[in-house]
Amino acid sequence: MSMIRDLRAAVRPSLRKSSSTHSNYDPTRDPSASSAVVDCAVYRGGVREAGKKCLTPREALKRANESGGFTWIGLHEPTEEEFSGIAAEFGLHPLAVEDAVHAHQRPKLERYDDTLFTVFKTIHYVEHAELTSTSEVVETGEVMCFTGRDFVITVRHGGQGSLRALRHRLQEDTELLAKGPSAVLHAIADQVVDGYLAVASAVQDDIDEVEIDVFSEPAKGTSRGTDAGRIYQLKREVLEFKRAVSPLLRPMQQLSERPMRLVDPDIQKYFRDVADHLARVQEQVVGFDDLLNSILQANLAQATVAQNEDMRKITAWAAIIAVPTMITGVYGMNFQHMPELRWRYGYPMVMVGILALCVGIHRTLKRNGWL
């Protein structure tokens, strides 16, 4: 595995160059001037150190080393140039840095020397007045977390999943925050999974709505099978949800079951609760996918049945119309010697006969369910 990583790193000279000391990034400047840095602070004993509102990464790292605490840097969609200096300052692995900058990663947990790199997919439910075949149901984002012995660096992509409220909430729980960077990692995982639970509940309402529409009587002027587009769109959104949840199961199990130097043993117990909630969401999402498959198949079956019923009706009426067509066709051949041509009541009798045959066929077909 190390050989593969070395080979991958070798073909990325531009990334290594951006992470070197020759980068244009100046770690001594105030990062608050960069739009990518959301916050940068040092925590000791679970308490945020007073001072500048936002420290530079170098200042934060120096204070953390002096005080025995840790630093937490929050970034939002940084560029390579903005992140390269921070990566060099904290010794982050180039492969993890590349993933953090370019995003669109699969949820995972990787270890690079003394740093844990964790990727979370955030899910946000998009409110809509009515579910249509083009409705966006879920919106995804990403949160990457670098966890070391004395630092946490979070990189967020997307408009959702802000960690500002989480930071304030953690700062109020000094006992938990005193456990170090792993406490922050747990809090992020817990917030992401709680978001999954909320989205799963909202998606369940959409699925219930579609299910009711499919199995209820269609509105006048509409036919069955018109909901296929909505069902398929909802299934695609559930699949997007599934891609965020399923890959995260193994990383959460590793954090909750496997002892790690960078994870406090007391915090590991909390990860078990997160893994538990995630497993529940996973079961729900798999259930959603299976249920939507069944609803889609039922909808298509209803459309097929409706088409068959229409064809039966068309066939039945064609059989009824065939009787007068056949009789009038015979009389339309203008033979001289045909039955009752010169009889006074011949025409009325033929009309009555045609009507009687049509009524008889109609009653028979209706009794058999064809009409």
N, C-alpha and C positions, 0 to 999 in steps of 0.2 A: 504493500500500500504506500509506503514511504517513497519507493522508487517511482510510482505512478505520479505522486504529488510533485516530486522533483521534476519529472518530465513536463507536467502541466505548467509548473512554475517557470520552466526554462523557455517555454514558447510564449511567455507573457512578459517580455523585457520592458514593454512600455509601462506595465503596471508596477514592476519593481522600481523602475526609474521614478515613477510618480511618488513612490513610497520612500524614496531615499532622501538624504539630507540636501540634495540639489534641487528639491522641489521649490516652487515659487511660494509655497505656503510658509508664513512666518509664525511660528508657535508663540512668539512673545507678544503678538498684537492681541487686542481685545476681541475675542470671538463673538461678542455681542454685535460687532459690526457686520458679521456674516449672517445672512438670513437663514443659513442651515442650522446654526446652533440655537436651540431653544432654551437650554439652561445648563449651567455647569456649577457644581457646588461640592463641598467636602462635608462629610458626615462623620462625627466622632461620638461614640456612645449612643447612637441613634438620634443625635441632635445635629441640625445643620449649623455649621460654623458661621458666625456673623462676619460681616465684611462686605466686600463688593458683591453686587447683585449677581454678577456673572463673571467668574474667574476665567483666566486663560487655562488651557489644558496643562501647560507646564507649571503654572502656579498651583493648580488644583492637585496635581500629582505630587508636587513638593510638599504642600501642606499635609496631604494624606500620609506621606511617608514620615513626616515629623510628628504628627499627632497620633499615628497608629489607627487612623480611620480609613475611610475610602472615599473616592470621588465618583460622582455620577454625572455623566455628560449626556445630554439629550440632543439628538440631531434630527432634522427633518429634510429628507431628500437631498443629501449633500452631493456635490460633484466630486470627481476624483481629486481635483486640486484642493477642495475644501477639506476632504477627509484624509488626504495623504499625510499631512503633517501630524495629525492626531494619531494616525496608524503608526507612524514612525516613533512618536513619543511614547506610545504604550506597547510597542513591539508586537503589533497585530500581524497575523499571517496574511501574506498577499492574496491567497485564494479566498480567505474569508472576507477580506477587504473588497475584493472584486464582486463577490456575491452581495455584499451590503450596499455597494454603490449602484449596481445595475438592477437589483431587485428581481422580481418575478421568479422567486425561488420556491422550491418545495419545502414545506415544514420539515425541520430536521434539527438534530443535535450533533455537533461535531466538536472534537477536542483537538486543539492545536497547542502543544506544549502545556503551558500553565493557563490556558484560556479556553473557556467554553464558548462556542458560537451557536446560538439558538435562533431559529427562524420560526416566527409565528405568522399565520395568515389571519388577519382580522376580517370579520364579517359584519356588515351593517345592513339592516333590513330597510329597503326603500319603500316608503309609504306610497300607496296608490289608491285612487278612488275606485277603480275597477280594473280587474285583471284582464288583460288582453293578450293577443298573440305576440305582442312586441313589448310587453311590460318588463321592466327590470325589477326583479324581486330582491336580489341580494347584490351588494357592492363589496368588493374585496380590497383589502390593503395589506400591508406587511409591516411587521415589527421585528427587527433583528437586534439581538442582545449579545454583546461581548461581556463575559463575566470573568474577571480575574480575582486575584487575592485581595487587591486593594482598589479595584475600580469596576464600574459598570458603564458601558457605553451603549446607548440605545439609538438605533437608526430606524426612523419611521418613514414609510412610503404610503402615499394615498391621503385623501382628505379626512379619513376616519381613524379611530383608534388613538386619539390624543392621550398622552400620558400625564398631562398637567394635573388633572384632578387626582390621579393615582399618586403622584409625587406628594401633593398636599396631604392626602389621606395617610400616606406612610409616615410623613413627618409628624403627624399627630400620634402615631403608634411607635413611640421611641423604643419600647422594649423589643418589638419585632425588628425594627430597623437596625438595632444594635447588633443583630446577628450577622450583619455584613451584606456584601453584594448578592449572596444567594437569596436573601430576603426580598430584594428588589426583583430578582428573576422569578421567584415564586409569585409575587404580587402581579407581575405582568402576565404570567401564565394564567393566574386565577381570573384576572380581568378579561382576558381573551376568551377563556372557556365560559365564563358567565355571559359574555356576549353571544356565544354560540347558543346557550340555553334560551336566551331571549329571542333570538332569530328563529330557532326551532319552533317555539311557541307561535310566532307570527306566521311562519310558513305552514304550520298545521292548520291555521284558520283558512289560508288560501286553498289548501288541499280539500278541506271540508266543503268549502264553497263550490269548488269544481265538482266534487263528488255528488253533491246535492243536485247541481245543474244537470249532470249527466244522467242520473237515475230518476229525475222528475220528468213529468210530461213536458214535451217541448212547447214553446209558445206558438200561438196561432201564426201561420205563415212561415214558420221555420221547420226545419227537418232535423232529425237526429244526425249526429256526426259533425255538427258545426263547431263543437268545442275542441276538436282535435288540435287546432293551433294553440289554444290556450294551455291545454294539457302538455303539449310538447315543449312549449316555452317554459312552463313551470318545472318540467322535468330537467331541462337544461340548467335552470337556476339551482335546482337541488343537486345536480351533478357538480356544479361549481362549489356549493356548500360542502359536498362530500370530499372534494379534493383538498379542502382546507382542514377538515377534521381527521380523516383517516390516517394520513401520514404522521400526525402529531401523537398518535397513541403510543408508539414505541418510544419516542423521546421522553414522554411523561412517565412511562413505566421505568425507564432507565433512571430518571431523576428520583423516582420514589422508591426504587428497590436496590439499585446498585450504589454502594458507598463511593463517594467522590470527595477528593480533597477540597474542592472548591465549593462544596455544598455542606452547610452546617447540618449535623445530624438531627437537630431539632426542627430545622426547616424541611428536612426530607419527609417528615411526617405530614407536613402540609401538602407536599407534592402528591401524596397518596390520595388526599381528598380531591385535588385537581384531576388526577388520573381517573378517579371514580366518576366524577361529573362528565369528563370527556368520553368515557366509555358509554355513559347513558346517552349522550348526544349522538355518538356513533350509531348506537342501536336505533335511535329515532330517525336519523338520516337514512340509514339502510332501509328502515321500514317505509319511509317516505318514497324512496326510489321504487321499492317493490309495489307499494300501493298505487303509485302513478302508472306503473306498467300495467297493473290490473285494470285501472280506470281507463287507460288508453285502449286496451284490448276490448273492454266492454263497450266503449264508445264506437270503435270500429265495427264490432259485432252488431251493435244497434243499427249502424248505418247500413250494413249488409242486409240485415233483416228488413229494414224499411225499403231498401231497393227491391228485395224479393217480393215484398207485399205489393209494391207498385207494379212489378212485372206480372204478378198474378192477376191483379185487377185489369191491367191492359189486356192480358190474354183472355180473361173472362168476357170482357166487352167485345173483344174481337170474335169470340165464339158466338156471341149473341148476334152481332152484326152479320156474321157469315150466313145465317139462315135467310134473311130477306135478300141478301146479295146473291145467293145461289138461286133462289126461286125466280127473282126478277131477271137474273142472267139467262135462265132457261127460257122464260117467256120473251126475252128480248131477242131471241134468235129468229123470230118472225117466220116460223114454220106455218104452213097452211093447215096442217092436220094436227092440232094440239088440243088437249082436253079442255072442254068448256069454253072454247073461243067464241062460240056463237050463243052461249047460254046467257040469259039475261042477268042472272045472279053470279056469274062466274068471277067477275072482278071483286065484288064484296067478299065472296067466299075465300078467294086467295088472300085478301088483306086480313081477314079474320084468322085464317090458318097461320099466316106469318106471325100475327100478333100473339096467337095462342102458343106457338112454338117458342117465340122469344120470351114470353112470360114464364113458360115452363122451364126453359134453360136458366133464366135469371134466378128463379126460386131454388132450383137445384144447386146452382153455384153459390148462392148466398147461404144456403143451409150447410154447405160444405166449407164455408169460411173463405171463399175466394172473393166475395164482394162484401 
